[in-house]
């Protein structure tokens, strides 16, 4: 045998039994079968075997199982981003003539997806007020097939009454899907929103942008879709296969490596965000501090019941439960948009950038009037910024915000 052939077909196989703390990286497009019968009979749907790299490797199967466990689900698929995971659910569950309902505070690109792709495919959508159960009820029609939920809401962090919304949708025979990136499987369990109940009450499907807390490094794009329903799982998996979605083995390994520190990072960022919220409440520049643990934040009581055991708060910021690492600030209307931009530019530790859950704190200014149709008139008065807290010390972040306020003349 020539050397070039021998190097490709060399027969050495490393012995079994190697075990280490981190999951091995298996990268493949082609998967080798031992014989024709195996090629014809092997299946990937139940994770009993491997057929093609796109349909799963030991690395991606392991990550799917751990994400399912994290969310309290039975089944999971991985996608190249959180937005791809959202699109996957819509494409798997909706068909021409259906209608989907989205909260007014949904993730912005999701609303754009509904306004463009879904519309072109003959699927209509409506926005509903996430803080008004009656508004949601009034919008469910015989065409409605899916209701999307977010907790907390994108940018403005309102916390809805998830359990009541799920019950309403189930009574109407409508599927529910939750963007659970904020809760991350830690603040609450999406498939058991009433843990003291006789039987689990939860959403049908959960979507998670693994880009955020599970990755934790600001360097991986990935999403997941999880469910406890076997029928929905098969429907999603088959759609996932037909669309050709897949993730790289190295990216899957990076998320697996970060999962072990996720709880610790989440709690640290949560505690820092609450410390910043407490500090911001004392600053006259801010007309409103939005964070689910802040007693005056919209939906605080809903968050408290679900994430803090309904324990009463002592002070302006609740100290129980979990509430992620983000807060949003509405400036007093006396300050101009230019001053708010100057504040953002003057920040040194907070960097201008999208996403969250990574080691570095981020800031983004928003014009709510251009992206919200149902926000209360008070919330639309004054400039608005969202802070994503990283792993820095709270005292350093407060000092950074203080000097930026001074530079902006605020």
C-alpha positions in Angstrom: 0.0 0.0 0.0 1.4 3.4 -1.0 2.0 5.9 1.9 -0.6 8.3 0.7 -3.3 5.5 0.9 -2.0 4.1 4.1 -2.2 7.5 5.8 -5.9 7.8 4.9 -6.7 4.2 5.7 -4.4 3.5 8.6 -6.0 0.9 10.9 -4.9 2.1 14.3 -7.8 2.8 16.7 -7.1 4.4 20.1 -8.2 2.1 23.0 -11.5 2.8 24.8 -11.5 4.0 28.4 -10.2 7.5 28.1 -12.2 9.8 30.4 -11.6 13.4 31.1 -13.6 16.4 32.6 -14.3 17.8 29.2 -16.4 16.3 26.4 -14.4 15.3 23.4 -14.9 17.2 20.1 -16.2 15.0 17.3 -16.3 16.7 14.0 -17.7 15.0 10.9 -19.7 15.4 7.8 -19.3 11.8 6.7 -19.9 9.0 9.2 -18.4 5.6 8.4 -20.7 2.5 8.6 -19.4 -1.0 9.2 -21.6 -2.7 6.7 -24.5 -2.1 4.3 -27.1 -3.3 6.7 -26.0 -0.7 9.3 -26.1 2.0 6.6 -29.7 1.1 5.8 -31.0 0.6 9.3 -29.3 3.1 11.5 -31.3 6.1 12.8 -30.4 9.4 14.4 -33.8 10.5 15.6 -33.6 8.7 18.9 -29.9 9.2 19.3 -29.2 5.5 19.1 -26.8 5.9 16.2 -25.0 8.3 13.9 -25.8 8.7 10.2 -24.3 12.1 9.0 -22.5 14.9 10.8 -25.5 17.3 10.3 -27.7 14.9 12.3 -25.6 14.6 15.3 -22.2 13.5 16.8 -21.3 12.4 20.3 -20.4 16.1 21.1 -23.7 17.6 19.9 -25.8 14.8 21.3 -24.2 15.4 24.7 -24.9 19.1 24.5 -28.5 18.5 23.5 -29.0 16.2 26.5 -27.5 18.7 28.9 -29.5 21.6 27.6 -32.7 19.5 27.9 -31.8 18.8 31.5 -31.1 22.4 32.2 -34.5 23.5 30.9 -36.4 20.5 32.5 -37.2 19.1 29.0 -37.0 15.7 27.4 -35.9 16.6 23.9 -33.6 19.3 22.4 -32.1 20.3 19.0 -29.3 22.8 18.4 -29.2 25.6 15.9 -26.7 28.1 14.7 -28.1 31.0 16.7 -31.0 32.1 19.0 -32.8 33.7 16.0 -32.4 30.5 14.0 -34.0 28.6 16.9 -37.0 31.0 16.9 -37.3 30.6 13.1 -37.1 26.8 13.5 -40.1 26.8 15.8 -42.2 29.0 13.6 -41.3 26.9 10.5 -42.0 23.6 12.2 -45.4 24.5 13.8 -47.0 27.0 11.4 -48.5 26.6 8.0 -50.1 28.8 5.4 -53.3 30.4 6.8 -52.2 30.2 10.4 -51.7 33.2 12.7 -49.1 33.6 15.4 -49.2 36.1 18.3 -46.1 37.9 19.6 -45.8 40.1 22.6 -45.2 43.8 21.8 -41.9 43.5 23.7 -40.6 40.5 21.7 -37.1 40.3 20.5 -36.9 42.8 17.6 -35.6 40.4 14.9 -38.4 38.0 15.7 -40.9 40.6 14.9 -39.1 41.4 11.7 -39.2 37.7 10.8 -42.9 37.7 11.3 -43.4 40.8 9.2 -41.3 39.5 6.3 -40.8 35.8 5.9 -43.9 34.6 7.7 -46.0 37.1 5.8 -44.6 36.0 2.5 -45.5 32.4 3.4 -49.1 33.3 4.1 -48.8 33.3 7.9 -50.2 36.3 9.6 -49.3 37.7 13.0 -50.6 40.1 15.7 -48.9 41.8 18.5 -50.4 41.7 22.0 -49.9 43.6 25.2 -47.7 41.2 27.3 -49.0 42.8 30.6 -52.7 42.5 29.7 -54.2 39.0 29.8 -57.5 40.2 28.4 -55.7 41.7 25.4 -54.1 38.4 24.6 -57.5 36.6 25.0 -59.2 39.0 22.7 -56.6 38.3 19.9 -56.9 34.5 19.9 -59.0 33.4 16.9 -59.6 30.1 15.2 -56.6 30.9 13.0 -54.3 31.3 15.9 -51.9 28.3 16.2 -49.0 29.6 18.3 -48.5 32.2 21.0 -45.0 33.4 21.8 -44.1 34.5 25.3 -41.0 36.4 26.6 -40.0 36.7 30.3 -38.6 39.2 30.9 -39.5 41.3 27.8 -36.8 42.4 25.5 -35.2 45.7 26.4 -37.9 46.9 28.8 -37.8 43.8 31.0 -41.5 43.6 31.9 -42.4 40.3 33.5 -45.7 38.8 32.3 -48.0 36.4 34.1 -46.7 33.3 32.3 -48.8 30.8 34.0 -52.1 32.5 33.3 -51.1 33.0 29.6 -50.2 29.4 29.2 -53.5 28.3 30.8 -55.4 30.6 28.5 -53.6 29.3 25.4 -54.1 25.7 26.4 -57.8 26.3 27.0 -58.0 27.6 23.5 -56.0 24.7 22.0 -53.1 26.9 21.0 -49.4 26.1 21.3 -47.1 28.2 23.4 -43.4 28.9 22.9 -41.2 30.8 25.3 -38.0 32.7 24.6 -36.3 31.6 27.8 -32.9 33.2 27.2 -33.3 35.5 30.1 -34.3 32.8 32.6 -31.7 30.4 31.1 -33.2 27.4 32.8 -32.0 28.8 36.2 -34.5 31.5 37.2 -37.5 29.2 36.6 -38.4 26.1 34.7 -40.4 26.8 31.6 -42.1 23.4 31.6 -43.2 23.6 35.2 -44.5 27.1 36.0 -46.5 25.9 39.0 -44.1 23.7 40.9 -46.5 23.2 43.8 -49.3 22.1 41.6 -50.6 18.5 41.3 -49.3 18.3 37.7 -46.8 20.4 35.7 -48.1 23.4 33.9 -45.7 24.8 31.3 -45.1 25.9 27.8 -45.1 23.6 24.9 -41.7 24.7 23.5 -38.8 26.7 24.9 -36.2 28.5 22.9 -32.8 29.5 24.3 -30.1 31.6 22.8 -27.1 29.6 24.0 -25.0 32.5 22.7 -25.8 34.3 26.0 -25.4 32.6 29.5 -24.6 29.0 28.5 -21.7 30.2 26.3 -20.7 33.0 28.6 -17.7 34.2 26.5 -19.2 36.4 23.9 -17.6 34.3 21.2 -20.2 31.6 20.3 -23.4 31.8 18.3 -25.9 29.0 19.1 -29.5 28.3 19.9 -31.6 25.5 21.2 -35.3 24.3 21.0 -36.5 22.1 23.8 -39.8 20.4 24.5 -41.3 17.7 26.7 -43.8 16.6 24.0 -42.7 13.6 21.9 -44.9 14.5 19.0 -43.7 18.1 18.9 -40.1 16.9 19.3 -40.4 14.6 16.2 -42.1 17.5 14.2 -39.3 19.9 15.2 -36.5 17.3 14.6 -37.7 16.4 11.1 -38.1 20.1 10.1 -34.7 20.8 11.5 -33.3 18.0 9.4 -35.0 19.1 6.2 -33.8 22.7 6.7 -30.2 21.5 7.1 -29.5 23.3 10.4 -26.4 22.2 12.2 -23.7 23.5 14.6 -19.9 23.0 14.6 -18.3 20.5 17.0 -15.9 23.2 18.3 -18.7 25.6 19.1 -20.6 22.8 20.9 -17.5 21.9 22.9 -17.1 25.6 24.0 -20.7 25.7 25.3 -20.3 22.3 27.0 -17.1 23.7 28.7 -18.9 26.8 29.9 -22.0 25.0 31.3 -20.2 24.0 34.5 -19.7 27.7 35.5 -23.0 29.0 34.2 -24.9 29.0 37.5 -22.0 30.8 39.3 -21.7 33.4 36.5 -25.5 33.9 36.3 -25.7 34.5 40.1 -22.8 36.9 40.1 -24.2 39.0 37.2 -27.6 38.9 38.9 -26.2 40.3 42.1 -24.2 42.9 40.3 -27.2 44.0 38.3 -29.3 44.4 41.5 -26.5 46.4 43.1 -26.4 48.7 40.1 -30.2 48.9 40.2 -30.1 50.0 43.8 -27.5 52.6 43.0 -29.4 53.9 40.0 -32.6 54.3 42.0 -30.7 56.9 44.1 -29.6 58.9 41.0 -31.9 61.8 40.0 -30.9 61.3 36.3 -33.1 58.2 36.0 -36.9 58.5 35.9 -37.3 54.7 35.9 -35.1 51.7 36.7 -36.4 48.5 35.0 -35.4 45.2 36.4 -37.8 42.4 37.5 -36.4 42.5 41.1 -37.1 46.2 41.4 -40.4 46.5 43.3 -41.7 49.3 41.0 -40.7 47.5 37.8 -43.7 46.3 35.6 -44.6 42.7 36.4 -42.5 42.5 39.6 -45.3 40.6 41.4 -45.3 38.1 38.5 -41.5 37.6 38.8 -41.7 37.3 42.6 -44.3 34.5 42.4 -42.4 32.5 39.8 -38.8 33.2 40.7 -38.6 34.2 44.3 -41.2 32.0 46.0 -43.5 34.9 46.5 -41.5 36.1 49.4 -42.1 39.8 50.2 -39.4 42.3 49.4 -37.5 44.3 52.0 -36.6 47.6 50.4 -36.8 48.8 46.8 -34.9 45.9 45.3 -35.9 42.3 46.1 -33.0 40.1 47.2 -34.5 36.6 46.8 -34.7 34.4 43.7 -32.9 34.9 40.4 -33.3 37.8 37.9 -30.4 37.6 35.4 -27.9 40.4 34.8 -29.7 43.1 32.8 -31.3 46.4 33.7 -32.7 49.2 31.6 -32.8 52.9 32.5 -35.2 55.6 31.4 -33.7 59.0 31.7 -35.5 62.0 32.9 -37.1 63.7 29.8 -35.2 66.9 30.5 -32.1 65.3 29.1 -31.6 65.4 25.4 -30.9 62.4 23.1 -27.5 63.9 22.5 -26.7 63.9 26.2 -27.7 60.2 26.5 -25.5 59.4 23.5 -22.7 61.2 25.2 -23.3 59.2 28.4 -23.0 56.0 26.4 -19.9 57.1 24.6 -18.2 58.2 27.8 -18.6 54.8 29.5 -15.2 53.1 29.7 -16.0 49.6 31.2 -19.4 49.3 29.6 -18.8 48.8 25.9 -21.2 49.6 23.1 -22.4 46.3 21.7 -25.4 43.9 21.3 -25.9 40.6 23.2 -25.4 39.9 26.9 -24.3 37.1 29.3 -20.6 37.5 28.5 -17.7 38.6 30.7 -17.8 42.3 29.6 -20.5 44.8 30.5 -22.4 46.3 27.5 -24.7 49.3 26.9 -27.1 50.1 24.0 -29.3 53.2 23.7 -32.8 52.7 22.3 -35.6 54.8 20.9 -38.6 53.0 22.3 -41.1 55.0 20.2 -39.7 53.4 17.0 -40.0 49.8 18.2 -43.0 49.7 20.5 -46.7 50.2 19.8 -48.2 49.2 23.2 -45.8 50.6 25.8 -47.4 53.0 28.3 -47.0 56.7 27.5 -44.8 57.2 30.6 -42.3 54.7 29.3 -42.0 56.5 26.0 -40.9 59.8 27.7 -37.2 60.2 28.0 -34.2 58.4 26.5 -33.6 54.8 27.2 -30.5 52.6 27.6 -30.1 48.9 28.4 -27.2 47.6 30.4 -25.9 44.1 30.3 -23.8 43.4 33.3 -20.6 41.4 32.9 -18.2 39.9 35.5 -16.6 43.2 36.6 -16.9 44.4 40.2 -20.1 46.4 40.9 -18.1 49.2 42.5 -16.1 49.7 39.3 -19.2 49.8 37.2 -20.9 52.3 39.4 -17.8 54.6 39.2 -17.9 54.2 35.4 -21.5 55.2 35.2 -20.9 58.2 37.6 -18.1 59.7 35.5 -20.1 59.2 32.3 -23.1 61.0 33.8 -20.8 63.9 34.7 -19.3 64.0 31.2 -22.7 64.1 29.7 -23.8 67.0 32.0 -26.5 64.8 33.5 
